[in-house]
């Protein structure tokens, strides 16, 4: 299962990166299809923050909560259409990439047996063991990527179709 989780985490992030390619103008990064909808800048900060949370459940010493991410990007935070309320886009994007690399390294260091280990006390019930952490990371990013596709379309960009994307989708096994 570990190899499948690695593959899915990589492919999910590759798809996210493909979606983000069209966000070139600063105003596109904070465009909201609805005043309470997530925008692309919040999305990338939220992914960085969430990966950091997942890392902390398995290797807490590798947690690096920078730029007050919980307040800006944590669960329940509300995106605002104001670039000055956030760190620079490139910084947030770099953070998103770096935290995923660390999460992949954490997973790579685990054995199949390690995946059955329980998460620390106080962890949300749906993250009962290490395996569920990686399962959740995969579906969580997919859910938010779906939200991002709506923003892309609202900005006038075409959908990513099989023949037009360099991202291959995971094989069903």
C-alpha positions as CSV (number, residue, x, y, z in Angstrom):
1,X,0.0,0.0,0.0
2,X,2.9,2.4,0.7
3,X,3.9,2.5,-2.9
4,X,0.3,3.2,-4.0
5,X,0.0,6.0,-1.5
6,X,3.3,7.5,-2.8
7,X,2.1,7.2,-6.4
8,X,-1.3,8.8,-5.6
9,X,0.3,11.6,-3.5
10,X,2.7,12.4,-6.4
11,X,0.0,12.2,-9.1
12,X,-2.5,14.3,-7.1
13,X,0.1,17.0,-6.7
14,X,1.1,16.9,-10.3
15,X,-2.6,17.5,-11.2
16,X,-2.8,20.4,-8.8
17,X,0.4,21.9,-10.3
18,X,-1.2,21.6,-13.8
19,X,-4.3,23.4,-12.5
20,X,-2.2,26.2,-11.1
21,X,-0.3,26.8,-14.3
22,X,-2.9,29.3,-15.5
23,X,-2.8,31.5,-12.4
24,X,-0.4,34.2,-13.7
25,X,-1.9,37.5,-12.7
26,X,-1.9,38.4,-9.0
27,X,-5.6,39.2,-9.1
28,X,-6.3,35.6,-10.4
29,X,-4.8,34.2,-7.2
30,X,-7.4,35.9,-5.0
31,X,-10.3,35.6,-7.4
32,X,-13.4,34.1,-5.6
33,X,-16.4,32.8,-7.5
34,X,-18.4,33.7,-4.3
35,X,-17.4,35.9,-1.4
36,X,-17.0,32.9,0.8
37,X,-15.4,30.6,-1.7
38,X,-11.7,29.5,-1.5
39,X,-9.3,31.2,-3.9
40,X,-6.1,29.8,-5.4
41,X,-3.8,31.5,-2.9
42,X,-5.8,30.2,0.1
43,X,-5.8,26.7,-1.6
44,X,-2.0,26.5,-1.9
45,X,-1.5,27.8,1.7
46,X,-4.1,25.4,3.0
47,X,-2.4,22.4,1.2
48,X,1.0,23.5,2.8
49,X,-0.6,23.9,6.2
50,X,-2.4,20.5,5.9
51,X,0.6,18.6,4.8
52,X,2.5,20.2,7.7
53,X,-0.3,18.9,10.1
54,X,-0.1,15.4,8.6
55,X,3.7,15.5,9.0
56,X,3.3,16.5,12.7
57,X,1.2,13.4,13.4
58,X,4.0,11.0,12.4
59,X,7.2,13.0,12.8
60,X,6.4,16.0,15.0
61,X,10.0,17.3,14.9
62,X,9.6,18.0,11.2
63,X,6.6,20.4,11.7
64,X,7.3,23.9,10.5
65,X,4.3,26.1,11.0
66,X,5.4,29.3,9.3
67,X,3.7,32.6,8.5
68,X,0.9,32.0,11.0
69,X,-0.6,29.4,8.7
70,X,-3.3,28.2,11.0
71,X,-5.0,31.6,11.1
72,X,-4.7,32.2,7.4
73,X,-5.0,28.7,5.9
74,X,-6.2,26.3,8.6
75,X,-9.6,24.5,8.7
76,X,-12.3,27.1,9.2
77,X,-10.2,30.0,8.1
78,X,-12.0,32.4,5.7
79,X,-10.1,33.5,2.5
80,X,-10.1,37.2,1.8
81,X,-9.6,38.9,-1.6
82,X,-6.7,41.0,-0.4
83,X,-3.1,40.0,-1.4
84,X,-1.7,42.1,1.5
85,X,-3.3,39.8,4.0
86,X,-1.0,36.9,2.8
87,X,2.7,36.2,2.4
88,X,4.0,36.5,-1.2
89,X,2.5,34.0,-3.6
90,X,5.9,32.5,-4.5
91,X,6.7,32.0,-0.8
92,X,3.4,30.2,-0.2
93,X,3.8,28.1,-3.4
94,X,7.4,27.1,-2.3
95,X,6.0,26.2,1.1
96,X,3.4,24.0,-0.5
97,X,6.0,22.1,-2.6
98,X,8.5,21.8,0.3
99,X,5.9,20.4,2.7
100,X,4.8,17.8,0.2
101,X,8.4,16.7,-0.3
102,X,8.7,16.2,3.4
103,X,5.4,14.3,3.6
104,X,6.6,12.0,0.8
105,X,9.9,11.5,2.6
106,X,8.1,10.7,5.8
107,X,6.0,8.1,4.0
108,X,9.0,6.7,2.2
109,X,10.7,6.1,5.6
110,X,7.8,4.0,6.9
111,X,7.3,0.3,6.6
112,X,4.0,-1.4,5.7
113,X,3.7,-2.3,9.4
114,X,4.3,1.3,10.4
115,X,1.2,2.3,8.5
116,X,-0.9,0.5,11.1
117,X,0.5,2.6,14.0
118,X,-2.0,4.7,15.8
119,X,-1.8,8.4,15.6
120,X,-1.1,10.4,18.8
121,X,-3.8,11.1,21.4
122,X,-5.9,14.1,20.5
123,X,-5.8,13.5,16.7
124,X,-9.1,13.7,15.0
125,X,-10.9,10.3,15.0
126,X,-10.9,10.0,11.2
127,X,-7.1,9.9,11.4
128,X,-6.8,6.7,13.5
129,X,-3.5,5.5,12.1
130,X,-0.7,6.5,9.9
131,X,-2.3,4.9,6.9
132,X,-5.4,7.0,7.3
133,X,-3.2,10.1,7.3
134,X,-2.0,9.4,3.8
135,X,-5.5,8.3,2.6
136,X,-6.9,11.6,3.8
137,X,-4.0,13.6,2.3
138,X,-5.0,12.2,-1.1
139,X,-8.7,12.8,-1.0
140,X,-8.3,16.1,0.7
141,X,-6.2,17.5,-2.1
142,X,-8.6,16.0,-4.7
143,X,-11.5,17.7,-3.0
144,X,-9.9,21.2,-3.0
145,X,-8.6,20.6,-6.6
146,X,-12.2,20.2,-7.6
147,X,-12.9,23.6,-6.1
148,X,-10.0,25.1,-8.0
149,X,-11.3,23.8,-11.3
150,X,-14.4,26.0,-10.8
151,X,-12.2,29.1,-10.2
152,X,-10.2,28.2,-13.4
153,X,-13.3,28.0,-15.5
154,X,-14.8,31.2,-14.0
155,X,-11.6,32.9,-15.1
156,X,-12.2,31.7,-18.6
157,X,-9.7,28.8,-18.8
158,X,-10.5,25.5,-20.5
159,X,-10.8,22.3,-18.5
160,X,-7.9,19.9,-18.4
161,X,-8.7,17.0,-20.6
162,X,-7.0,13.7,-21.0
163,X,-5.3,14.6,-24.3
164,X,-4.3,18.1,-23.1
165,X,-2.8,17.3,-19.8
166,X,0.7,15.9,-19.2
167,X,-0.6,14.4,-16.0
168,X,-1.5,10.7,-16.1
169,X,-4.2,9.6,-13.8
170,X,-3.6,6.7,-11.3
171,X,-4.3,3.2,-12.5
172,X,-7.2,1.4,-10.8
173,X,-6.0,-1.8,-9.0
